Amino acid sequence: MDLMTTKDASEKWGISVRRIQVLCDNGKVPTAFKLGGIWVMPKNTPKPIDGRTKAAKQCSSNVQKEGADHA
């Protein structure tokens, strides 16, 4: 399995290393895990949706509406 570090992901995704560490800590990168104290993930891991954006909030509200329909 090819792995990338937070530094590699930072270059690939165009966001800071610290932001990726926070995303990993908060479970927003489900394939990420700690290896010897550093976060790593498979190289094919997609960039998570930024929950602070309007598009992500719309996506979240659509998921909540679908969940309410099934309840």
N, C-alpha and C positions, 0 to 999 in steps of 0.2 A: 504494500500500500504506500503510495506516494503521499507524503505529508507536507504541509506548509505551516510556517510559524505565523505569529501575528504580524511580524515585519513583512513577510511575503504577502499575506492577505492585504496588508495596508497598501502595498504597491499595486496589487491586482485590483482592489476595490476602490482605491482613491480616497480612503479615509485614514485617520490617524491610528497608530498602534494602540494608544490608550483607549480610543473609542471601541476598537475591536476587543480589547481586554474586558471592558465594561459589558459589551454584548455577550461575551462568553460567560462572565460572572453571572449575568442575569438570565442565562439559558436561552438566549436568542439565536445562538448558533448550536443547534442540537447535536451536530456531529463533532463538536470541539471537545477536547479532553486535555487534562494536564499531564505532561510527560516531563518528569524531573523538574517540576516547578514552573514550566512554561506552557502556555496554551498552544496546542497544535490541532490541525484539522486536515481532512483529506483535501488534496489539491483541487478537486472538482466541486468543493463546497460553494454553493451560490451565496452571493451577498444577501444578508437578511434585509427585509423591508424596514425602512426607517420609520419607526412608530410615531415620530414627531411630525410627519408630513400629512398633508390633507388626503393624499391618495391612500395612505395606510389607515387613516381614520375611517375613510369610506369603506375600505376592505373589511375592517373590523366590525363596522355596523352591519354590513351585509352578512357576515358570519353570525352575528348575534340574532339577526332577523330569522335566518335559517334555523338556528337552534330553537327559537321560540315557536316556529311552525311545527317542529317535531315533538314538542313537549306536551 
